[in-house]
């Protein structure tokens, strides 16, 4: 942990919504010892411990009466390489997109579809981040976490993480596990995933017939940049709502009413609907109430135009949720963690 311990520090620079609330105490951990020191200090002060990475999956609605610990550990290393498969390990504080770019520079495929996702390595397993047909679980090889209840280190394999759509054991047992390092299984002969969304079309438009992982990454970065606002310029947390899973009967009924419904049948018989389509069809795209709004180009993204509070953004989210239930009979679930 950084020896500098801040009191009543504004968290505005540490959450991508740019919400201005204060942390009772704030520190950074650059190694395992720093993490343990912060846990002990929080206990001594009688405060909860709130661990954050890039702050890209948070909606802060009030001052945080906790010791807020920002994971700042850095390091990327190759643990094994047989010429075909490579085992890569990264520290929890590593920014996610630079890790993707580093892996591509080494000639490694697997992370390209996850390009330009904000946040850090340690936060990625919490949500089982995913984009354009690939989820973290598809390249996951293990992680090391600290059990905050016992102080012991534990290694997790794929099954033990219980990954699901934007979900994991670590999200369901929030407050117990603190992820320190994550390992990935990457390939020097990658199998590209091009059939989700406009990725293949983008590559064809650019005249790329046999794309490399780097080509796929560049295409996805371009697509995301056109649709999603840069948090450095306009406060947001990326996709605010999960794509809802509904039963086939409801999906069929909705398609009867809305032939252009965007839906993806799932292996278990359920159907995944595009939350962005539902929100846009309900008329919320581009909506603004004070400084809280819905992005004009992507209805799935709530934005802070400057001085919106977390309470105002949460209120807008609740209004959208209620309207989608009323219009479509579909419940939307927020992706960001609400504090």
SEBATOR-387659 format. One record per residue (C-alpha): residue in three letters; x, y, z. Coordinates in steps of 0.02 Angstrom, whole numbers, plus 50000, padded with zeros to 5 digits. Layout:
<pt 'ALA' <X Y Z>>,
...
***
This chain:
<pt 'UNK' <50000 50000 50000>>,
<pt 'UNK' <50055 50176 49969>>,
<pt 'UNK' <50116 50248 50133>>,
<pt 'UNK' <50009 50400 50092>>,
<pt 'UNK' <49838 50381 50170>>,
<pt 'UNK' <49713 50512 50113>>,
<pt 'UNK' <49563 50567 50216>>,
<pt 'UNK' <49401 50632 50140>>,
<pt 'UNK' <49473 50619 49964>>,
<pt 'UNK' <49364 50656 49813>>,
<pt 'UNK' <49337 50500 49708>>,
<pt 'UNK' <49295 50599 49552>>,
<pt 'UNK' <49460 50552 49466>>,
<pt 'UNK' <49437 50370 49516>>,
<pt 'UNK' <49268 50331 49436>>,
<pt 'UNK' <49233 50346 49251>>,
<pt 'UNK' <49063 50426 49280>>,
<pt 'UNK' <49158 50570 49359>>,
<pt 'UNK' <49040 50575 49508>>,
<pt 'UNK' <49108 50688 49645>>,
<pt 'UNK' <49092 50596 49810>>,
<pt 'UNK' <49219 50577 49950>>,
<pt 'UNK' <49304 50425 50024>>,
<pt 'UNK' <49327 50425 50212>>,
<pt 'UNK' <49501 50351 50183>>,
<pt 'UNK' <49591 50314 50020>>,
<pt 'UNK' <49751 50217 49984>>,
<pt 'UNK' <49834 50121 49843>>,
<pt 'UNK' <49908 49945 49850>>,
<pt 'UNK' <50055 49906 49736>>,
<pt 'UNK' <50088 49729 49798>>,
<pt 'UNK' <50016 49589 49906>>,
<pt 'UNK' <50091 49663 50064>>,
<pt 'UNK' <50003 49827 50029>>,
<pt 'UNK' <49837 49736 50012>>,
<pt 'UNK' <49860 49650 50180>>,
<pt 'UNK' <49911 49814 50261>>,
<pt 'UNK' <49753 49897 50197>>,
<pt 'UNK' <49643 49756 50262>>,
<pt 'UNK' <49722 49771 50433>>,
<pt 'UNK' <49707 49960 50433>>,
<pt 'UNK' <49523 49956 50387>>,
<pt 'UNK' <49492 49834 50530>>,
<pt 'UNK' <49587 49945 50651>>,
<pt 'UNK' <49485 50097 50600>>,
<pt 'UNK' <49321 50000 50605>>,
<pt 'UNK' <49288 50036 50421>>,
<pt 'UNK' <49232 49926 50278>>,
<pt 'UNK' <49357 49901 50136>>,
<pt 'UNK' <49301 49947 49960>>,
<pt 'UNK' <49420 49886 49826>>,
<pt 'UNK' <49421 49973 49657>>,
<pt 'UNK' <49520 49958 49497>>,
<pt 'UNK' <49489 50082 49357>>,
<pt 'UNK' <49322 50135 49428>>,
<pt 'UNK' <49236 50093 49264>>,
<pt 'UNK' <49103 49982 49342>>,
<pt 'UNK' <49045 50092 49484>>,
<pt 'UNK' <48899 50207 49515>>,
<pt 'UNK' <48934 50305 49673>>,
<pt 'UNK' <48778 50385 49746>>,
<pt 'UNK' <48848 50451 49910>>,
<pt 'UNK' <49007 50481 50008>>,
<pt 'UNK' <49093 50316 50045>>,
<pt 'UNK' <49116 50280 50230>>,
<pt 'UNK' <49253 50153 50198>>,
<pt 'UNK' <49436 50134 50162>>,
<pt 'UNK' <49437 50139 49973>>,
<pt 'UNK' <49584 50037 49909>>,
<pt 'UNK' <49637 50062 49730>>,
<pt 'UNK' <49731 49914 49658>>,
<pt 'UNK' <49890 49984 49580>>,
<pt 'UNK' <49996 49826 49563>>,
<pt 'UNK' <50082 49810 49394>>,
<pt 'UNK' <50168 49672 49300>>,
<pt 'UNK' <50143 49559 49148>>,
<pt 'UNK' <50239 49397 49127>>,
<pt 'UNK' <50240 49242 49018>>,
<pt 'UNK' <50237 49087 49128>>,
<pt 'UNK' <50244 48954 48992>>,
<pt 'UNK' <50262 48948 48804>>,
<pt 'UNK' <50266 48788 48701>>,
<pt 'UNK' <50266 48878 48535>>,
<pt 'UNK' <50079 48859 48512>>,
<pt 'UNK' <49996 48899 48679>>,
<pt 'UNK' <50056 49034 48796>>,
<pt 'UNK' <50013 49055 48980>>,
<pt 'UNK' <50010 49239 49024>>,
<pt 'UNK' <49993 49314 49197>>,
<pt 'UNK' <49952 49495 49240>>,
<pt 'UNK' <49938 49588 49404>>,
<pt 'UNK' <49767 49651 49457>>,
<pt 'UNK' <49811 49835 49438>>,
<pt 'UNK' <49862 49821 49255>>,
<pt 'UNK' <49747 49923 49142>>,
<pt 'UNK' <49648 49804 49032>>,
<pt 'UNK' <49665 49877 48857>>,
<pt 'UNK' <49855 49903 48867>>,
<pt 'UNK' <49867 49719 48917>>,
<pt 'UNK' <49770 49672 48760>>,
<pt 'UNK' <49887 49777 48653>>,
<pt 'UNK' <50041 49703 48738>>,
<pt 'UNK' <49980 49526 48702>>,
<pt 'UNK' <49951 49569 48519>>,
<pt 'UNK' <50126 49643 48506>>,
<pt 'UNK' <50194 49475 48566>>,
<pt 'UNK' <50099 49388 48425>>,
<pt 'UNK' <49970 49313 48544>>,
<pt 'UNK' <49787 49293 48500>>,
<pt 'UNK' <49636 49274 48611>>,
<pt 'UNK' <49606 49444 48688>>,
<pt 'UNK' <49575 49543 48528>>,
<pt 'UNK' <49384 49543 48540>>,
<pt 'UNK' <49399 49617 48714>>,
<pt 'UNK' <49492 49771 48651>>,
<pt 'UNK' <49454 49943 48721>>,
<pt 'UNK' <49354 49880 48870>>,
<pt 'UNK' <49390 50000 49014>>,
<pt 'UNK' <49449 49943 49184>>,
<pt 'UNK' <49587 49835 49255>>,
<pt 'UNK' <49640 49654 49250>>,
<pt 'UNK' <49582 49618 49427>>,
<pt 'UNK' <49406 49681 49392>>,
<pt 'UNK' <49387 49579 49232>>,
<pt 'UNK' <49342 49413 49314>>,
<pt 'UNK' <49216 49496 49429>>,
<pt 'UNK' <49102 49534 49282>>,
<pt 'UNK' <49166 49399 49165>>,
<pt 'UNK' <49190 49541 49041>>,
<pt 'UNK' <49139 49506 48863>>,
<pt 'UNK' <49118 49585 48692>>,
<pt 'UNK' <49091 49533 48512>>,
<pt 'UNK' <49062 49349 48547>>,
<pt 'UNK' <49205 49321 48671>>,
<pt 'UNK' <49202 49320 48861>>,
<pt 'UNK' <49344 49317 48985>>,
<pt 'UNK' <49304 49136 49027>>,
<pt 'UNK' <49351 49087 48848>>,
<pt 'UNK' <49534 49133 48878>>,
<pt 'UNK' <49541 49109 49066>>,
<pt 'UNK' <49677 48997 49140>>,
<pt 'UNK' <49666 49036 49327>>,
<pt 'UNK' <49685 49172 49457>>,
<pt 'UNK' <49757 49205 49629>>,
<pt 'UNK' <49644 49284 49759>>,
<pt 'UNK' <49658 49331 49941>>,
<pt 'UNK' <49523 49268 50057>>,
<pt 'UNK' <49485 49420 50163>>,
<pt 'UNK' <49402 49311 50294>>,
<pt 'UNK' <49553 49200 50328>>,
<pt 'UNK' <49700 49296 50252>>,
<pt 'UNK' <49746 49144 50146>>,
<pt 'UNK' <49791 49144 49962>>,
<pt 'UNK' <49688 49031 49850>>,
<pt 'UNK' <49709 48977 49670>>,
<pt 'UNK' <49550 48967 49564>>,
<pt 'UNK' <49527 48866 49405>>,
<pt 'UNK' <49392 48897 49274>>,
<pt 'UNK' <49255 48792 49354>>,
<pt 'UNK' <49284 48863 49528>>,
<pt 'UNK' <49255 49040 49465>>,
<pt 'UNK' <49075 48996 49416>>,
<pt 'UNK' <49076 49117 49270>>,
<pt 'UNK' <48910 49164 49192>>,
<pt 'UNK' <48846 49309 49088>>,
<pt 'UNK' <48923 49464 49172>>,
<pt 'UNK' <48934 49363 49332>>,
<pt 'UNK' <49053 49258 49436>>,
<pt 'UNK' <49082 49187 49609>>,
<pt 'UNK' <49180 49345 49650>>,
<pt 'UNK' <49034 49457 49610>>,
<pt 'UNK' <48911 49350 49706>>,
<pt 'UNK' <49029 49342 49857>>,
<pt 'UNK' <49079 49524 49848>>,
<pt 'UNK' <49182 49575 49998>>,
<pt 'UNK' <49264 49406 50024>>,
<pt 'UNK' <49385 49379 49880>>,
<pt 'UNK' <49515 49506 49827>>,
<pt 'UNK' <49589 49461 49657>>,
<pt 'UNK' <49778 49485 49648>>,
<pt 'UNK' <49831 49406 49483>>,
<pt 'UNK' <49745 49331 49331>>,
<pt 'UNK' <49811 49205 49205>>,
<pt 'UNK' <49761 49186 49023>>,
<pt 'UNK' <49780 49047 48896>>,
<pt 'UNK' <49827 49130 48731>>,
<pt 'UNK' <49881 49060 48564>>,
<pt 'UNK' <50010 49090 48429>>,
<pt 'UNK' <49887 49011 48305>>,
<pt 'UNK' <49726 49098 48355>>,
<pt 'UNK' <49548 49053 48307>>,
<pt 'UNK' <49465 49218 48264>>,
<pt 'UNK' <49287 49259 48315>>,
<pt 'UNK' <49214 49371 48180>>,
<pt 'UNK' <49028 49333 48172>>,
<pt 'UNK' <48960 49436 48316>>,
<pt 'UNK' <48905 49611 48272>>,
<pt 'UNK' <48981 49709 48127>>,
<pt 'UNK' <49160 49647 48147>>,
<pt 'UNK' <49171 49544 47988>>,
<pt 'UNK' <49085 49680 47886>>,
<pt 'UNK' <49205 49810 47953>>,
<pt 'UNK' <49355 49705 47901>>,
<pt 'UNK' <49280 49674 47728>>,
<pt 'UNK' <49248 49860 47706>>,
<pt 'UNK' <49433 49889 47742>>,
<pt 'UNK' <49482 49758 47613>>,
<pt 'UNK' <49553 49637 47742>>,
<pt 'UNK' <49512 49461 47684>>,
<pt 'UNK' <49628 49364 47800>>,
<pt 'UNK' <49633 49464 47960>>,
<pt 'UNK' <49758 49445 48100>>,
<pt 'UNK' <49713 49465 48284>>,
<pt 'UNK' <49783 49642 48275>>,
<pt 'UNK' <49668 49679 48127>>,
<pt 'UNK' <49519 49618 48229>>,
<pt 'UNK' <49573 49725 48377>>,
<pt 'UNK' <49588 49881 48269>>,
<pt 'UNK' <49417 49849 48191>>,
<pt 'UNK' <49336 49827 48361>>,
<pt 'UNK' <49421 49982 48429>>,
<pt 'UNK' <49352 50081 48283>>,
<pt 'UNK' <49177 50012 48307>>,
<pt 'UNK' <49178 50044 48494>>,
<pt 'UNK' <49248 50220 48472>>,
<pt 'UNK' <49107 50263 48352>>,
<pt 'UNK' <48973 50199 48471>>,
<pt 'UNK' <49040 50227 48646>>,
<pt 'UNK' <49095 50393 48721>>,
<pt 'UNK' <49269 50413 48792>>,
<pt 'UNK' <49252 50426 48983>>,
<pt 'UNK' <49393 50553 48983>>,
<pt 'UNK' <49279 50668 48882>>,
<pt 'UNK' <49105 50618 48939>>,
<pt 'UNK' <49076 50526 49103>>,
<pt 'UNK' <49005 50351 49081>>,
<pt 'UNK' <49028 50171 49134>>,
<pt 'UNK' <49007 50091 48963>>,
<pt 'UNK' <48857 49976 48941>>,
<pt 'UNK' <48745 50016 49089>>,
<pt 'UNK' <48620 49873 49073>>,
<pt 'UNK' <48645 49688 49041>>,
<pt 'UNK' <48564 49611 48888>>,
<pt 'UNK' <48414 49524 48967>>,
<pt 'UNK' <48382 49338 48951>>,
<pt 'UNK' <48198 49296 48924>>,
<pt 'UNK' <48101 49138 48886>>,
<pt 'UNK' <48067 49092 48705>>,
<pt 'UNK' <47881 49124 48721>>,
<pt 'UNK' <47905 49306 48771>>,
<pt 'UNK' <48035 49331 48635>>,
<pt 'UNK' <47915 49260 48506>>,
<pt 'UNK' <47774 49373 48564>>,
<pt 'UNK' <47887 49526 48557>>,
<pt 'UNK' <47948 49480 48383>>,
<pt 'UNK' <47767 49471 48328>>,
<pt 'UNK' <47743 49650 48385>>,
<pt 'UNK' <47916 49711 48335>>,
<pt 'UNK' <47985 49618 48182>>,
<pt 'UNK' <48151 49711 48198>>,
<pt 'UNK' <48181 49647 48376>>,
<pt 'UNK' <48366 49609 48404>>,
<pt 'UNK' <48374 49438 48487>>,
<pt 'UNK' <48499 49296 48504>>,
<pt 'UNK' <48437 49118 48541>>,
<pt 'UNK' <48537 49032 48678>>,
<pt 'UNK' <48587 48849 48695>>,
<pt 'UNK' <48474 48827 48847>>,
<pt 'UNK' <48319 48882 48752>>,
<pt 'UNK' <48316 49058 48819>>,
<pt 'UNK' <48335 49211 48709>>,
<pt 'UNK' <48453 49357 48741>>,
<pt 'UNK' <48378 49524 48693>>,
<pt 'UNK' <48478 49680 48651>>,
<pt 'UNK' <48450 49800 48795>>,
<pt 'UNK' <48505 49945 48686>>,
<pt 'UNK' <48369 49905 48558>>,
<pt 'UNK' <48236 49900 48694>>,
<pt 'UNK' <48291 50067 48768>>,
<pt 'UNK' <48304 50151 48598>>,
<pt 'UNK' <48135 50083 48542>>,
<pt 'UNK' <48058 50151 48702>>,
<pt 'UNK' <48119 50324 48654>>,
<pt 'UNK' <48258 50352 48781>>,
<pt 'UNK' <48404 50370 48661>>,
<pt 'UNK' <48475 50546 48677>>,
<pt 'UNK' <48364 50588 48827>>,
<pt 'UNK' <48435 50714 48950>>,
<pt 'UNK' <48377 50773 49120>>,
<pt 'UNK' <48497 50904 49184>>,
<pt 'UNK' <48671 50828 49172>>,
<pt 'UNK' <48610 50648 49178>>,
<pt 'UNK' <48570 50573 49010>>,
<pt 'UNK' <48567 50431 48884>>,
<pt 'UNK' <48700 50441 48751>>,
<pt 'UNK' <48639 50507 48584>>,
<pt 'UNK' <48727 50370 48485>>,
<pt 'UNK' <48710 50220 48601>>,
<pt 'UNK' <48554 50196 48705>>,
<pt 'UNK' <48641 50069 48817>>,
<pt 'UNK' <48756 50202 48890>>,
<pt 'UNK' <48707 50324 49026>>,
<pt 'UNK' <48814 50481 49031>>,
<pt 'UNK' <48862 50620 49150>>,
<pt 'UNK' <48867 50784 49054>>,
<pt 'UNK' <48962 50868 49194>>,
<pt 'UNK' <48886 50885 49366>>,
<pt 'UNK' <48762 50742 49379>>,
<pt 'UNK' <48759 50656 49546>>,
<pt 'UNK' <48759 50468 49565>>,
<pt 'UNK' <48585 50483 49639>>,
<pt 'UNK' <48524 50572 49481>>,
<pt 'UNK' <48601 50441 49367>>,
<pt 'UNK' <48527 50301 49470>>,
<pt 'UNK' <48357 50386 49464>>,
<pt 'UNK' <48367 50395 49274>>,
<pt 'UNK' <48414 50211 49267>>,
<pt 'UNK' <48263 50166 49373>>,
<pt 'UNK' <48147 50266 49261>>,
<pt 'UNK' <48213 50174 49109>>,
<pt 'UNK' <48195 50006 49196>>,
<pt 'UNK' <48014 50042 49242>>,
<pt 'UNK' <47973 50098 49066>>,
<pt 'UNK' <48049 49943 48985>>,
<pt 'UNK' <47947 49831 49101>>,
<pt 'UNK' <47789 49928 49058>>,
<pt 'UNK' <47818 49926 48870>>,
<pt 'UNK' <47897 49755 48843>>,
<pt 'UNK' <47875 49654 49002>>,
<pt 'UNK' <48064 49640 49015>>,
<pt 'UNK' <48167 49678 49170>>,
<pt 'UNK' <48336 49761 49143>>,
<pt 'UNK' <48478 49733 49265>>,
<pt 'UNK' <48614 49862 49293>>,
<pt 'UNK' <48793 49813 49256>>,
<pt 'UNK' <48886 49938 49368>>,
<pt 'UNK' <48902 49905 49553>>,
<pt 'UNK' <48792 50026 49649>>,
<pt 'UNK' <48871 50107 49801>>,
***
